[in-house]
Amino acid sequence: MTKPAPKRYRTTNWKAYNQALIQRGSLSVWFDTTMSWQATPQGKRGRTQTYSDVAIQFCLTIKNLFGLPLRQTIGFIQSLLKL
């Protein structure tokens, strides 16, 4: 059995096609405004935590979602926070 020939689509509206390609590379990330990045003091001995558990979980989620190495994830998160 032979495969049917794939359909060829002709682009007639190049302006909309170019905009669609640009939008495809767009990335939207929403931050919860109540999320605290800094850890709250625990009142125990020893060094205090720098970042909260929620911030660490967010960074690890981004790392696994995009399959990034740790240092690239750090750079990506820093660039998001600059926005």
mmCIF file of the N, C-alpha and C atoms, coordinates in Angstrom:
data_MODEL
# 
_entry.id   MODEL 
# 
loop_
_atom_site.group_PDB 
_atom_site.id 
_atom_site.type_symbol 
_atom_site.label_atom_id 
_atom_site.label_alt_id 
_atom_site.label_comp_id 
_atom_site.label_asym_id 
_atom_site.label_entity_id 
_atom_site.label_seq_id 
_atom_site.pdbx_PDB_ins_code 
_atom_site.Cartn_x 
_atom_site.Cartn_y 
_atom_site.Cartn_z 
_atom_site.occupancy 
_atom_site.B_iso_or_equiv 
_atom_site.pdbx_formal_charge 
_atom_site.auth_seq_id 
_atom_site.auth_comp_id 
_atom_site.auth_asym_id 
_atom_site.auth_atom_id 
_atom_site.pdbx_PDB_model_num 
ATOM 1   N N  . MET A 1 1  ? 0.836  -1.171 0.000  1.00 0.00 ? 1  MET A N  1 
ATOM 2   C CA . MET A 1 1  ? 0.000  0.000  0.000  1.00 0.00 ? 1  MET A CA 1 
ATOM 3   C C  . MET A 1 1  ? 0.886  1.241  0.000  1.00 0.00 ? 1  MET A C  1 
ATOM 4   N N  . THR A 1 2  ? 0.610  2.174  -0.846 1.00 0.00 ? 2  THR A N  1 
ATOM 5   C CA . THR A 1 2  ? 1.425  3.380  -0.930 1.00 0.00 ? 2  THR A CA 1 
ATOM 6   C C  . THR A 1 2  ? 0.806  4.488  -0.093 1.00 0.00 ? 2  THR A C  1 
ATOM 7   N N  . LYS A 1 3  ? 1.684  5.339  0.380  1.00 0.00 ? 3  LYS A N  1 
ATOM 8   C CA . LYS A 1 3  ? 1.220  6.476  1.171  1.00 0.00 ? 3  LYS A CA 1 
ATOM 9   C C  . LYS A 1 3  ? 0.658  7.542  0.244  1.00 0.00 ? 3  LYS A C  1 
ATOM 10  N N  . PRO A 1 4  ? -0.384 8.216  0.683  1.00 0.00 ? 4  PRO A N  1 
ATOM 11  C CA . PRO A 1 4  ? -0.883 9.327  -0.139 1.00 0.00 ? 4  PRO A CA 1 
ATOM 12  C C  . PRO A 1 4  ? 0.117  10.483 -0.099 1.00 0.00 ? 4  PRO A C  1 
ATOM 13  N N  . ALA A 1 5  ? 0.173  11.217 -1.162 1.00 0.00 ? 5  ALA A N  1 
ATOM 14  C CA . ALA A 1 5  ? 1.094  12.350 -1.233 1.00 0.00 ? 5  ALA A CA 1 
ATOM 15  C C  . ALA A 1 5  ? 0.662  13.425 -0.241 1.00 0.00 ? 5  ALA A C  1 
ATOM 16  N N  . PRO A 1 6  ? 1.624  13.996 0.493  1.00 0.00 ? 6  PRO A N  1 
ATOM 17  C CA . PRO A 1 6  ? 1.248  15.040 1.450  1.00 0.00 ? 6  PRO A CA 1 
ATOM 18  C C  . PRO A 1 6  ? 0.722  16.277 0.730  1.00 0.00 ? 6  PRO A C  1 
ATOM 19  N N  . LYS A 1 7  ? -0.253 16.902 1.363  1.00 0.00 ? 7  LYS A N  1 
ATOM 20  C CA . LYS A 1 7  ? -0.843 18.101 0.773  1.00 0.00 ? 7  LYS A CA 1 
ATOM 21  C C  . LYS A 1 7  ? 0.140  19.257 0.876  1.00 0.00 ? 7  LYS A C  1 
ATOM 22  N N  . ARG A 1 8  ? 0.163  20.057 -0.147 1.00 0.00 ? 8  ARG A N  1 
ATOM 23  C CA . ARG A 1 8  ? 1.003  21.250 -0.157 1.00 0.00 ? 8  ARG A CA 1 
ATOM 24  C C  . ARG A 1 8  ? 0.127  22.463 0.055  1.00 0.00 ? 8  ARG A C  1 
ATOM 25  N N  . TYR A 1 9  ? 0.499  23.224 1.045  1.00 0.00 ? 9  TYR A N  1 
ATOM 26  C CA . TYR A 1 9  ? -0.259 24.433 1.331  1.00 0.00 ? 9  TYR A CA 1 
ATOM 27  C C  . TYR A 1 9  ? 0.531  25.630 0.826  1.00 0.00 ? 9  TYR A C  1 
ATOM 28  N N  . ARG A 1 10 ? -0.132 26.490 0.151  1.00 0.00 ? 10 ARG A N  1 
ATOM 29  C CA . ARG A 1 10 ? 0.509  27.705 -0.340 1.00 0.00 ? 10 ARG A CA 1 
ATOM 30  C C  . ARG A 1 10 ? 0.218  28.845 0.620  1.00 0.00 ? 10 ARG A C  1 
ATOM 31  N N  . THR A 1 11 ? 1.249  29.582 0.933  1.00 0.00 ? 11 THR A N  1 
ATOM 32  C CA . THR A 1 11 ? 1.087  30.744 1.792  1.00 0.00 ? 11 THR A CA 1 
ATOM 33  C C  . THR A 1 11 ? 0.669  31.924 0.934  1.00 0.00 ? 11 THR A C  1 
ATOM 34  N N  . THR A 1 12 ? -0.496 32.467 1.258  1.00 0.00 ? 12 THR A N  1 
ATOM 35  C CA . THR A 1 12 ? -0.989 33.609 0.490  1.00 0.00 ? 12 THR A CA 1 
ATOM 36  C C  . THR A 1 12 ? -0.850 34.911 1.263  1.00 0.00 ? 12 THR A C  1 
ATOM 37  N N  . ASN A 1 13 ? -0.847 34.819 2.573  1.00 0.00 ? 13 ASN A N  1 
ATOM 38  C CA . ASN A 1 13 ? -0.731 36.017 3.399  1.00 0.00 ? 13 ASN A CA 1 
ATOM 39  C C  . ASN A 1 13 ? 0.610  35.956 4.130  1.00 0.00 ? 13 ASN A C  1 
ATOM 40  N N  . TRP A 1 14 ? 1.646  36.485 3.516  1.00 0.00 ? 14 TRP A N  1 
ATOM 41  C CA . TRP A 1 14 ? 2.980  36.385 4.081  1.00 0.00 ? 14 TRP A CA 1 
ATOM 42  C C  . TRP A 1 14 ? 3.129  37.203 5.360  1.00 0.00 ? 14 TRP A C  1 
ATOM 43  N N  . LYS A 1 15 ? 2.428  38.301 5.465  1.00 0.00 ? 15 LYS A N  1 
ATOM 44  C CA . LYS A 1 15 ? 2.532  39.130 6.670  1.00 0.00 ? 15 LYS A CA 1 
ATOM 45  C C  . LYS A 1 15 ? 2.028  38.357 7.891  1.00 0.00 ? 15 LYS A C  1 
ATOM 46  N N  . ALA A 1 16 ? 0.883  37.715 7.762  1.00 0.00 ? 16 ALA A N  1 
ATOM 47  C CA . ALA A 1 16 ? 0.333  36.924 8.865  1.00 0.00 ? 16 ALA A CA 1 
ATOM 48  C C  . ALA A 1 16 ? 1.211  35.709 9.150  1.00 0.00 ? 16 ALA A C  1 
ATOM 49  N N  . TYR A 1 17 ? 1.770  35.113 8.113  1.00 0.00 ? 17 TYR A N  1 
ATOM 50  C CA . TYR A 1 17 ? 2.648  33.953 8.285  1.00 0.00 ? 17 TYR A CA 1 
ATOM 51  C C  . TYR A 1 17 ? 3.906  34.346 9.066  1.00 0.00 ? 17 TYR A C  1 
ATOM 52  N N  . ASN A 1 18 ? 4.496  35.476 8.725  1.00 0.00 ? 18 ASN A N  1 
ATOM 53  C CA . ASN A 1 18 ? 5.681  35.943 9.440  1.00 0.00 ? 18 ASN A CA 1 
ATOM 54  C C  . ASN A 1 18 ? 5.359  36.264 10.894 1.00 0.00 ? 18 ASN A C  1 
ATOM 55  N N  . GLN A 1 19 ? 4.213  36.882 11.147 1.00 0.00 ? 19 GLN A N  1 
ATOM 56  C CA . GLN A 1 19 ? 3.798  37.172 12.524 1.00 0.00 ? 19 GLN A CA 1 
ATOM 57  C C  . GLN A 1 19 ? 3.580  35.885 13.308 1.00 0.00 ? 19 GLN A C  1 
ATOM 58  N N  . ALA A 1 20 ? 3.017  34.873 12.667 1.00 0.00 ? 20 ALA A N  1 
ATOM 59  C CA . ALA A 1 20 ? 2.798  33.591 13.342 1.00 0.00 ? 20 ALA A CA 1 
ATOM 60  C C  . ALA A 1 20 ? 4.127  32.944 13.711 1.00 0.00 ? 20 ALA A C  1 
ATOM 61  N N  . LEU A 1 21 ? 5.117  33.057 12.846 1.00 0.00 ? 21 LEU A N  1 
ATOM 62  C CA . LEU A 1 21 ? 6.433  32.505 13.161 1.00 0.00 ? 21 LEU A CA 1 
ATOM 63  C C  . LEU A 1 21 ? 7.080  33.253 14.318 1.00 0.00 ? 21 LEU A C  1 
ATOM 64  N N  . ILE A 1 22 ? 6.896  34.549 14.364 1.00 0.00 ? 22 ILE A N  1 
ATOM 65  C CA . ILE A 1 22 ? 7.448  35.338 15.465 1.00 0.00 ? 22 ILE A CA 1 
ATOM 66  C C  . ILE A 1 22 ? 6.760  34.968 16.775 1.00 0.00 ? 22 ILE A C  1 
ATOM 67  N N  . GLN A 1 23 ? 5.442  34.828 16.755 1.00 0.00 ? 23 GLN A N  1 
ATOM 68  C CA . GLN A 1 23 ? 4.687  34.484 17.966 1.00 0.00 ? 23 GLN A CA 1 
ATOM 69  C C  . GLN A 1 23 ? 5.018  33.080 18.457 1.00 0.00 ? 23 GLN A C  1 
ATOM 70  N N  . ARG A 1 24 ? 5.405  32.201 17.552 1.00 0.00 ? 24 ARG A N  1 
ATOM 71  C CA . ARG A 1 24 ? 5.718  30.833 17.945 1.00 0.00 ? 24 ARG A CA 1 
ATOM 72  C C  . ARG A 1 24 ? 6.931  30.801 18.863 1.00 0.00 ? 24 ARG A C  1 
ATOM 73  N N  . GLY A 1 25 ? 7.836  31.759 18.719 1.00 0.00 ? 25 GLY A N  1 
ATOM 74  C CA . GLY A 1 25 ? 9.008  31.831 19.580 1.00 0.00 ? 25 GLY A CA 1 
ATOM 75  C C  . GLY A 1 25 ? 8.765  32.598 20.862 1.00 0.00 ? 25 GLY A C  1 
ATOM 76  N N  . SER A 1 26 ? 7.565  33.070 21.069 1.00 0.00 ? 26 SER A N  1 
ATOM 77  C CA . SER A 1 26 ? 7.239  33.864 22.245 1.00 0.00 ? 26 SER A CA 1 
ATOM 78  C C  . SER A 1 26 ? 7.111  32.974 23.482 1.00 0.00 ? 26 SER A C  1 
ATOM 79  N N  . LEU A 1 27 ? 7.491  33.507 24.622 1.00 0.00 ? 27 LEU A N  1 
ATOM 80  C CA . LEU A 1 27 ? 7.420  32.766 25.871 1.00 0.00 ? 27 LEU A CA 1 
ATOM 81  C C  . LEU A 1 27 ? 6.784  33.660 26.922 1.00 0.00 ? 27 LEU A C  1 
ATOM 82  N N  . SER A 1 28 ? 5.735  33.174 27.552 1.00 0.00 ? 28 SER A N  1 
ATOM 83  C CA . SER A 1 28 ? 5.063  33.930 28.607 1.00 0.00 ? 28 SER A CA 1 
ATOM 84  C C  . SER A 1 28 ? 5.196  33.165 29.914 1.00 0.00 ? 28 SER A C  1 
ATOM 85  N N  . VAL A 1 29 ? 5.680  33.841 30.942 1.00 0.00 ? 29 VAL A N  1 
ATOM 86  C CA . VAL A 1 29 ? 5.831  33.236 32.261 1.00 0.00 ? 29 VAL A CA 1 
ATOM 87  C C  . VAL A 1 29 ? 5.152  34.161 33.254 1.00 0.00 ? 29 VAL A C  1 
ATOM 88  N N  . TRP A 1 30 ? 4.265  33.607 34.052 1.00 0.00 ? 30 TRP A N  1 
ATOM 89  C CA . TRP A 1 30 ? 3.576  34.386 35.073 1.00 0.00 ? 30 TRP A CA 1 
ATOM 90  C C  . TRP A 1 30 ? 4.167  34.037 36.430 1.00 0.00 ? 30 TRP A C  1 
ATOM 91  N N  . PHE A 1 31 ? 4.452  35.085 37.207 1.00 0.00 ? 31 PHE A N  1 
ATOM 92  C CA . PHE A 1 31 ? 4.928  34.904 38.569 1.00 0.00 ? 31 PHE A CA 1 
ATOM 93  C C  . PHE A 1 31 ? 3.795  35.225 39.521 1.00 0.00 ? 31 PHE A C  1 
ATOM 94  N N  . ASP A 1 32 ? 3.699  34.448 40.567 1.00 0.00 ? 32 ASP A N  1 
ATOM 95  C CA . ASP A 1 32 ? 2.734  34.736 41.615 1.00 0.00 ? 32 ASP A CA 1 
ATOM 96  C C  . ASP A 1 32 ? 3.280  35.901 42.437 1.00 0.00 ? 32 ASP A C  1 
ATOM 97  N N  . THR A 1 33 ? 2.490  36.940 42.591 1.00 0.00 ? 33 THR A N  1 
ATOM 98  C CA . THR A 1 33 ? 2.976  38.131 43.296 1.00 0.00 ? 33 THR A CA 1 
ATOM 99  C C  . THR A 1 33 ? 3.197  37.872 44.781 1.00 0.00 ? 33 THR A C  1 
ATOM 100 N N  . THR A 1 34 ? 2.559  36.852 45.324 1.00 0.00 ? 34 THR A N  1 
ATOM 101 C CA . THR A 1 34 ? 2.728  36.562 46.745 1.00 0.00 ? 34 THR A CA 1 
ATOM 102 C C  . THR A 1 34 ? 3.896  35.619 47.005 1.00 0.00 ? 34 THR A C  1 
ATOM 103 N N  . MET A 1 35 ? 4.536  35.123 45.932 1.00 0.00 ? 35 MET A N  1 
ATOM 104 C CA . MET A 1 35 ? 5.645  34.185 46.111 1.00 0.00 ? 35 MET A CA 1 
ATOM 105 C C  . MET A 1 35 ? 6.846  34.924 46.687 1.00 0.00 ? 35 MET A C  1 
ATOM 106 N N  . SER A 1 36 ? 7.356  34.416 47.793 1.00 0.00 ? 36 SER A N  1 
ATOM 107 C CA . SER A 1 36 ? 8.520  35.048 48.413 1.00 0.00 ? 36 SER A CA 1 
ATOM 108 C C  . SER A 1 36 ? 9.778  34.314 47.966 1.00 0.00 ? 36 SER A C  1 
ATOM 109 N N  . TRP A 1 37 ? 10.731 35.060 47.425 1.00 0.00 ? 37 TRP A N  1 
ATOM 110 C CA . TRP A 1 37 ? 11.978 34.461 46.950 1.00 0.00 ? 37 TRP A CA 1 
ATOM 111 C C  . TRP A 1 37 ? 12.947 34.245 48.098 1.00 0.00 ? 37 TRP A C  1 
ATOM 112 N N  . GLN A 1 38 ? 12.911 35.116 49.085 1.00 0.00 ? 38 GLN A N  1 
ATOM 113 C CA . GLN A 1 38 ? 13.832 34.999 50.212 1.00 0.00 ? 38 GLN A CA 1 
ATOM 114 C C  . GLN A 1 38 ? 13.227 34.086 51.273 1.00 0.00 ? 38 GLN A C  1 
ATOM 115 N N  . ALA A 1 39 ? 14.078 33.277 51.888 1.00 0.00 ? 39 ALA A N  1 
ATOM 116 C CA . ALA A 1 39 ? 13.612 32.349 52.922 1.00 0.00 ? 39 ALA A CA 1 
ATOM 117 C C  . ALA A 1 39 ? 13.346 33.106 54.216 1.00 0.00 ? 39 ALA A C  1 
ATOM 118 N N  . THR A 1 40 ? 12.358 32.633 54.948 1.00 0.00 ? 40 THR A N  1 
ATOM 119 C CA . THR A 1 40 ? 12.058 33.237 56.243 1.00 0.00 ? 40 THR A CA 1 
ATOM 120 C C  . THR A 1 40 ? 13.008 32.654 57.285 1.00 0.00 ? 40 THR A C  1 
ATOM 121 N N  . PRO A 1 41 ? 13.429 33.457 58.252 1.00 0.00 ? 41 PRO A N  1 
ATOM 122 C CA . PRO A 1 41 ? 14.328 32.944 59.294 1.00 0.00 ? 41 PRO A CA 1 
ATOM 123 C C  . PRO A 1 41 ? 13.647 31.848 60.106 1.00 0.00 ? 41 PRO A C  1 
ATOM 124 N N  . GLN A 1 42 ? 14.386 30.790 60.413 1.00 0.00 ? 42 GLN A N  1 
ATOM 125 C CA . GLN A 1 42 ? 13.828 29.652 61.137 1.00 0.00 ? 42 GLN A CA 1 
ATOM 126 C C  . GLN A 1 42 ? 14.043 29.753 62.644 1.00 0.00 ? 42 GLN A C  1 
ATOM 127 N N  . GLY A 1 43 ? 14.988 30.568 63.075 1.00 0.00 ? 43 GLY A N  1 
ATOM 128 C CA . GLY A 1 43 ? 15.265 30.695 64.502 1.00 0.00 ? 43 GLY A CA 1 
ATOM 129 C C  . GLY A 1 43 ? 16.117 29.558 65.033 1.00 0.00 ? 43 GLY A C  1 
ATOM 130 N N  . LYS A 1 44 ? 16.751 28.798 64.151 1.00 0.00 ? 44 LYS A N  1 
ATOM 131 C CA . LYS A 1 44 ? 17.611 27.688 64.562 1.00 0.00 ? 44 LYS A CA 1 
ATOM 132 C C  . LYS A 1 44 ? 19.069 28.089 64.387 1.00 0.00 ? 44 LYS A C  1 
ATOM 133 N N  . ARG A 1 45 ? 19.944 27.292 64.951 1.00 0.00 ? 45 ARG A N  1 
ATOM 134 C CA . ARG A 1 45 ? 21.372 27.543 64.821 1.00 0.00 ? 45 ARG A CA 1 
ATOM 135 C C  . ARG A 1 45 ? 21.841 27.147 63.428 1.00 0.00 ? 45 ARG A C  1 
ATOM 136 N N  . GLY A 1 46 ? 22.923 27.759 63.014 1.00 0.00 ? 46 GLY A N  1 
ATOM 137 C CA . GLY A 1 46 ? 23.492 27.428 61.714 1.00 0.00 ? 46 GLY A CA 1 
ATOM 138 C C  . GLY A 1 46 ? 23.175 28.497 60.683 1.00 0.00 ? 46 GLY A C  1 
ATOM 139 N N  . ARG A 1 47 ? 23.639 28.229 59.508 1.00 0.00 ? 47 ARG A N  1 
ATOM 140 C CA . ARG A 1 47 ? 23.440 29.190 58.420 1.00 0.00 ? 47 ARG A CA 1 
ATOM 141 C C  . ARG A 1 47 ? 21.983 29.191 57.979 1.00 0.00 ? 47 ARG A C  1 
ATOM 142 N N  . THR A 1 48 ? 21.459 30.373 57.750 1.00 0.00 ? 48 THR A N  1 
ATOM 143 C CA . THR A 1 48 ? 20.072 30.478 57.302 1.00 0.00 ? 48 THR A CA 1 
ATOM 144 C C  . THR A 1 48 ? 19.980 30.202 55.806 1.00 0.00 ? 48 THR A C  1 
ATOM 145 N N  . GLN A 1 49 ? 18.824 29.774 55.378 1.00 0.00 ? 49 GLN A N  1 
ATOM 146 C CA . GLN A 1 49 ? 18.606 29.530 53.956 1.00 0.00 ? 49 GLN A CA 1 
ATOM 147 C C  . GLN A 1 49 ? 18.554 30.856 53.217 1.00 0.00 ? 49 GLN A C  1 
ATOM 148 N N  . THR A 1 50 ? 19.026 30.837 51.969 1.00 0.00 ? 50 THR A N  1 
ATOM 149 C CA . THR A 1 50 ? 18.997 32.055 51.163 1.00 0.00 ? 50 THR A CA 1 
ATOM 150 C C  . THR A 1 50 ? 17.675 32.187 50.430 1.00 0.00 ? 50 THR A C  1 
ATOM 151 N N  . TYR A 1 51 ? 17.233 31.106 49.798 1.00 0.00 ? 51 TYR A N  1 
ATOM 152 C CA . TYR A 1 51 ? 16.012 31.127 48.991 1.00 0.00 ? 51 TYR A CA 1 
ATOM 153 C C  . TYR A 1 51 ? 14.948 30.247 49.632 1.00 0.00 ? 51 TYR A C  1 
ATOM 154 N N  . SER A 1 52 ? 13.696 30.602 49.384 1.00 0.00 ? 52 SER A N  1 
ATOM 155 C CA . SER A 1 52 ? 12.593 29.820 49.938 1.00 0.00 ? 52 SER A CA 1 
ATOM 156 C C  . SER A 1 52 ? 12.435 28.519 49.159 1.00 0.00 ? 52 SER A C  1 
ATOM 157 N N  . ASP A 1 53 ? 11.721 27.582 49.746 1.00 0.00 ? 53 ASP A N  1 
ATOM 158 C CA . ASP A 1 53 ? 11.474 26.300 49.087 1.00 0.00 ? 53 ASP A CA 1 
ATOM 159 C C  . ASP A 1 53 ? 10.663 26.479 47.811 1.00 0.00 ? 53 ASP A C  1 
ATOM 160 N N  . VAL A 1 54 ? 9.756  27.451 47.804 1.00 0.00 ? 54 VAL A N  1 
ATOM 161 C CA . VAL A 1 54 ? 8.933  27.710 46.619 1.00 0.00 ? 54 VAL A CA 1 
ATOM 162 C C  . VAL A 1 54 ? 9.802  28.208 45.468 1.00 0.00 ? 54 VAL A C  1 
ATOM 163 N N  . ALA A 1 55 ? 10.775 29.069 45.762 1.00 0.00 ? 55 ALA A N  1 
ATOM 164 C CA . ALA A 1 55 ? 11.667 29.587 44.720 1.00 0.00 ? 55 ALA A CA 1 
ATOM 165 C C  . ALA A 1 55 ? 12.533 28.472 44.148 1.00 0.00 ? 55 ALA A C  1 
ATOM 166 N N  . ILE A 1 56 ? 13.028 27.594 44.996 1.00 0.00 ? 56 ILE A N  1 
ATOM 167 C CA . ILE A 1 56 ? 13.842 26.469 44.532 1.00 0.00 ? 56 ILE A CA 1 
ATOM 168 C C  . ILE A 1 56 ? 13.002 25.523 43.688 1.00 0.00 ? 56 ILE A C  1 
ATOM 169 N N  . GLN A 1 57 ? 11.776 25.255 44.109 1.00 0.00 ? 57 GLN A N  1 
ATOM 170 C CA . GLN A 1 57 ? 10.889 24.376 43.345 1.00 0.00 ? 57 GLN A CA 1 
ATOM 171 C C  . GLN A 1 57 ? 10.567 24.989 41.980 1.00 0.00 ? 57 GLN A C  1 
ATOM 172 N N  . PHE A 1 58 ? 10.366 26.298 41.917 1.00 0.00 ? 58 PHE A N  1 
ATOM 173 C CA . PHE A 1 58 ? 10.102 26.970 40.648 1.00 0.00 ? 58 PHE A CA 1 
ATOM 174 C C  . PHE A 1 58 ? 11.287 26.818 39.699 1.00 0.00 ? 58 PHE A C  1 
ATOM 175 N N  . CYS A 1 59 ? 12.499 27.042 40.214 1.00 0.00 ? 59 CYS A N  1 
ATOM 176 C CA . CYS A 1 59 ? 13.699 26.928 39.377 1.00 0.00 ? 59 CYS A CA 1 
ATOM 177 C C  . CYS A 1 59 ? 13.888 25.502 38.872 1.00 0.00 ? 59 CYS A C  1 
ATOM 178 N N  . LEU A 1 60 ? 13.653 24.517 39.713 1.00 0.00 ? 60 LEU A N  1 
ATOM 179 C CA . LEU A 1 60 ? 13.799 23.125 39.281 1.00 0.00 ? 60 LEU A CA 1 
ATOM 180 C C  . LEU A 1 60 ? 12.722 22.732 38.278 1.00 0.00 ? 60 LEU A C  1 
ATOM 181 N N  . THR A 1 61 ? 11.531 23.303 38.409 1.00 0.00 ? 61 THR A N  1 
ATOM 182 C CA . THR A 1 61 ? 10.473 23.040 37.432 1.00 0.00 ? 61 THR A CA 1 
ATOM 183 C C  . THR A 1 61 ? 10.856 23.592 36.068 1.00 0.00 ? 61 THR A C  1 
ATOM 184 N N  . ILE A 1 62 ? 11.385 24.809 36.029 1.00 0.00 ? 62 ILE A N  1 
ATOM 185 C CA . ILE A 1 62 ? 11.841 25.405 34.771 1.00 0.00 ? 62 ILE A CA 1 
ATOM 186 C C  . ILE A 1 62 ? 12.975 24.574 34.183 1.00 0.00 ? 62 ILE A C  1 
ATOM 187 N N  . LYS A 1 63 ? 13.882 24.106 35.038 1.00 0.00 ? 63 LYS A N  1 
ATOM 188 C CA . LYS A 1 63 ? 15.021 23.294 34.585 1.00 0.00 ? 63 LYS A CA 1 
ATOM 189 C C  . LYS A 1 63 ? 14.541 22.017 33.913 1.00 0.00 ? 63 LYS A C  1 
ATOM 190 N N  . ASN A 1 64 ? 13.602 21.331 34.530 1.00 0.00 ? 64 ASN A N  1 
ATOM 191 C CA . ASN A 1 64 ? 13.091 20.077 33.968 1.00 0.00 ? 64 ASN A CA 1 
ATOM 192 C C  . ASN A 1 64 ? 12.182 20.309 32.771 1.00 0.00 ? 64 ASN A C  1 
ATOM 193 N N  . LEU A 1 65 ? 11.436 21.388 32.784 1.00 0.00 ? 65 LEU A N  1 
ATOM 194 C CA . LEU A 1 65 ? 10.511 21.680 31.695 1.00 0.00 ? 65 LEU A CA 1 
ATOM 195 C C  . LEU A 1 65 ? 11.249 21.910 30.383 1.00 0.00 ? 65 LEU A C  1 
ATOM 196 N N  . PHE A 1 66 ? 12.342 22.667 30.440 1.00 0.00 ? 66 PHE A N  1 
ATOM 197 C CA . PHE A 1 66 ? 13.093 22.984 29.231 1.00 0.00 ? 66 PHE A CA 1 
ATOM 198 C C  . PHE A 1 66 ? 14.312 22.092 29.034 1.00 0.00 ? 66 PHE A C  1 
ATOM 199 N N  . GLY A 1 67 ? 14.612 21.220 29.987 1.00 0.00 ? 67 GLY A N  1 
ATOM 200 C CA . GLY A 1 67 ? 15.758 20.329 29.858 1.00 0.00 ? 67 GLY A CA 1 
ATOM 201 C C  . GLY A 1 67 ? 17.086 21.071 29.857 1.00 0.00 ? 67 GLY A C  1 
ATOM 202 N N  . LEU A 1 68 ? 17.193 22.095 30.696 1.00 0.00 ? 68 LEU A N  1 
ATOM 203 C CA . LEU A 1 68 ? 18.396 22.922 30.730 1.00 0.00 ? 68 LEU A CA 1 
ATOM 204 C C  . LEU A 1 68 ? 19.371 22.420 31.784 1.00 0.00 ? 68 LEU A C  1 
ATOM 205 N N  . PRO A 1 69 ? 20.675 22.600 31.543 1.00 0.00 ? 69 PRO A N  1 
ATOM 206 C CA . PRO A 1 69 ? 21.645 22.366 32.612 1.00 0.00 ? 69 PRO A CA 1 
ATOM 207 C C  . PRO A 1 69 ? 21.489 23.426 33.700 1.00 0.00 ? 69 PRO A C  1 
ATOM 208 N N  . LEU A 1 70 ? 22.098 23.179 34.845 1.00 0.00 ? 70 LEU A N  1 
ATOM 209 C CA . LEU A 1 70 ? 21.893 24.053 36.003 1.00 0.00 ? 70 LEU A CA 1 
ATOM 210 C C  . LEU A 1 70 ? 22.327 25.492 35.737 1.00 0.00 ? 70 LEU A C  1 
ATOM 211 N N  . ARG A 1 71 ? 23.502 25.696 35.163 1.00 0.00 ? 71 ARG A N  1 
ATOM 212 C CA . ARG A 1 71 ? 23.989 27.062 34.958 1.00 0.00 ? 71 ARG A CA 1 
ATOM 213 C C  . ARG A 1 71 ? 23.149 27.811 33.934 1.00 0.00 ? 71 ARG A C  1 
ATOM 214 N N  . GLN A 1 72 ? 22.648 27.123 32.927 1.00 0.00 ? 72 GLN A N  1 
ATOM 215 C CA . GLN A 1 72 ? 21.757 27.779 31.966 1.00 0.00 ? 72 GLN A CA 1 
ATOM 216 C C  . GLN A 1 72 ? 20.435 28.138 32.625 1.00 0.00 ? 72 GLN A C  1 
ATOM 217 N N  . THR A 1 73 ? 19.976 27.283 33.524 1.00 0.00 ? 73 THR A N  1 
ATOM 218 C CA . THR A 1 73 ? 18.741 27.573 34.251 1.00 0.00 ? 73 THR A CA 1 
ATOM 219 C C  . THR A 1 73 ? 18.916 28.815 35.115 1.00 0.00 ? 73 THR A C  1 
ATOM 220 N N  . ILE A 1 74 ? 20.053 28.928 35.769 1.00 0.00 ? 74 ILE A N  1 
ATOM 221 C CA . ILE A 1 74 ? 20.318 30.096 36.607 1.00 0.00 ? 74 ILE A CA 1 
ATOM 222 C C  . ILE A 1 74 ? 20.301 31.364 35.761 1.00 0.00 ? 74 ILE A C  1 
ATOM 223 N N  . GLY A 1 75 ? 20.952 31.329 34.613 1.00 0.00 ? 75 GLY A N  1 
ATOM 224 C CA . GLY A 1 75 ? 20.961 32.489 33.724 1.00 0.00 ? 75 GLY A CA 1 
ATOM 225 C C  . GLY A 1 75 ? 19.577 32.827 33.204 1.00 0.00 ? 75 GLY A C  1 
ATOM 226 N N  . PHE A 1 76 ? 18.790 31.792 32.895 1.00 0.00 ? 76 PHE A N  1 
ATOM 227 C CA . PHE A 1 76 ? 17.431 32.001 32.396 1.00 0.00 ? 76 PHE A CA 1 
ATOM 228 C C  . PHE A 1 76 ? 16.560 32.650 33.464 1.00 0.00 ? 76 PHE A C  1 
ATOM 229 N N  . ILE A 1 77 ? 16.634 32.165 34.696 1.00 0.00 ? 77 ILE A N  1 
ATOM 230 C CA . ILE A 1 77 ? 15.836 32.719 35.793 1.00 0.00 ? 77 ILE A CA 1 
ATOM 231 C C  . ILE A 1 77 ? 16.271 34.157 36.084 1.00 0.00 ? 77 ILE A C  1 
ATOM 232 N N  . GLN A 1 78 ? 17.572 34.420 36.053 1.00 0.00 ? 78 GLN A N  1 
ATOM 233 C CA . GLN A 1 78 ? 18.050 35.783 36.285 1.00 0.00 ? 78 GLN A CA 1 
ATOM 234 C C  . GLN A 1 78 ? 17.544 36.735 35.213 1.00 0.00 ? 78 GLN A C  1 
ATOM 235 N N  . SER A 1 79 ? 17.510 36.275 33.967 1.00 0.00 ? 79 SER A N  1 
ATOM 236 C CA . SER A 1 79 ? 17.005 37.147 32.900 1.00 0.00 ? 79 SER A CA 1 
ATOM 237 C C  . SER A 1 79 ? 15.504 37.381 33.046 1.00 0.00 ? 79 SER A C  1 
ATOM 238 N N  . LEU A 1 80 ? 14.767 36.386 33.543 1.00 0.00 ? 80 LEU A N  1 
ATOM 239 C CA . LEU A 1 80 ? 13.335 36.577 33.779 1.00 0.00 ? 80 LEU A CA 1 
ATOM 240 C C  . LEU A 1 80 ? 13.096 37.581 34.903 1.00 0.00 ? 80 LEU A C  1 
ATOM 241 N N  . LEU A 1 81 ? 13.921 37.533 35.924 1.00 0.00 ? 81 LEU A N  1 
ATOM 242 C CA . LEU A 1 81 ? 13.731 38.437 37.057 1.00 0.00 ? 81 LEU A CA 1 
ATOM 243 C C  . LEU A 1 81 ? 14.113 39.869 36.717 1.00 0.00 ? 81 LEU A C  1 
ATOM 244 N N  . LYS A 1 82 ? 14.968 40.059 35.709 1.00 0.00 ? 82 LYS A N  1 
ATOM 245 C CA . LYS A 1 82 ? 15.321 41.414 35.283 1.00 0.00 ? 82 LYS A CA 1 
ATOM 246 C C  . LYS A 1 82 ? 14.162 42.089 34.572 1.00 0.00 ? 82 LYS A C  1 
ATOM 247 N N  . LEU A 1 83 ? 13.271 41.304 33.972 1.00 0.00 ? 83 LEU A N  1 
ATOM 248 C CA . LEU A 1 83 ? 12.122 41.879 33.272 1.00 0.00 ? 83 LEU A CA 1 
ATOM 249 C C  . LEU A 1 83 ? 11.236 42.508 34.298 1.00 0.00 ? 83 LEU A C  1 
# 
